[in-house]
Amino acid sequence: MCGIAGIFDTREQHSINEEVLARMNDVQTHRGPDDGGVHVEPGVGLAHRRLSIIDLSNGHQPLFNEDGSVVVVFNGEIYNFPKLTGELLTAGHRFRTHCDTEVIVHAWEEWGESCVERFRGMFAFAIWDRNRHTLFLARDRLGIKPLHYALLNDGRLLFGSELKSLLEDKSLPRAIDPRSVEEYFALGYVPEPRTIFRDVFKLPPGHTLTVRRGDGDLQPRQYWDVDFASNGIIDEREASEQLIERLQEAVRIRLIADVPLGAF
């Protein structure tokens, strides 16, 4: 499952409270009992809890590019990472691991924000690019993996896989959103982008959030939505065959793992 958390100073490069970041990470230990890691530099703190599935010995996070200027924390799986690895090797990138996490780092270097359009998988991740002074958050197309965030009055951006991770920072406002309460009782959950707290949001499925230091404007960008346009198939037999083919392929790519799998 894995869990990610982080703190980003959108205004200055003030020191990150490492105790708060550690608590944000530790409260999600149940998401990643196998390993944990933290990276801190002026104005940025990233944390990760790992459930090891692919490349058990080399997939420690946060994970860096070759020169250490780009770092990622990642929750999920990129199912087409072998194909993308081949493309990126051809483009000149060097890999130190065989895990899908490293593909994200090099895909960001090669394709920037559009890297998410090439990923097949379930994911929530955060990339810090020191050279561009940019934090990049992304969530998969259907929102299988969660990602919460909040911008505090002092300009710090908090994010985490679970809402309770953000609550480890005592300066986070706790005001309840009445509209969210109404939605919870009506629907049984609070739809994105809101949460039960007025000042905390969920990054919607199929969206990214690019945050540059000095720019406090947080506007998620949608990179995907369900397309209901006709695909031209009108023959029932052809549609049935294509459905089975796609289901078989979808199951096949999800069976890549270095640990035993269970089906649900």
Summary of the structure (lengths in Angstrom):
residues: 264
radius of gyration: 19.1
end to end distance: 14.4
largest distance: 62.2
contacts: 803
relative contact order: 0.15
helix: 28%
strand: 27%
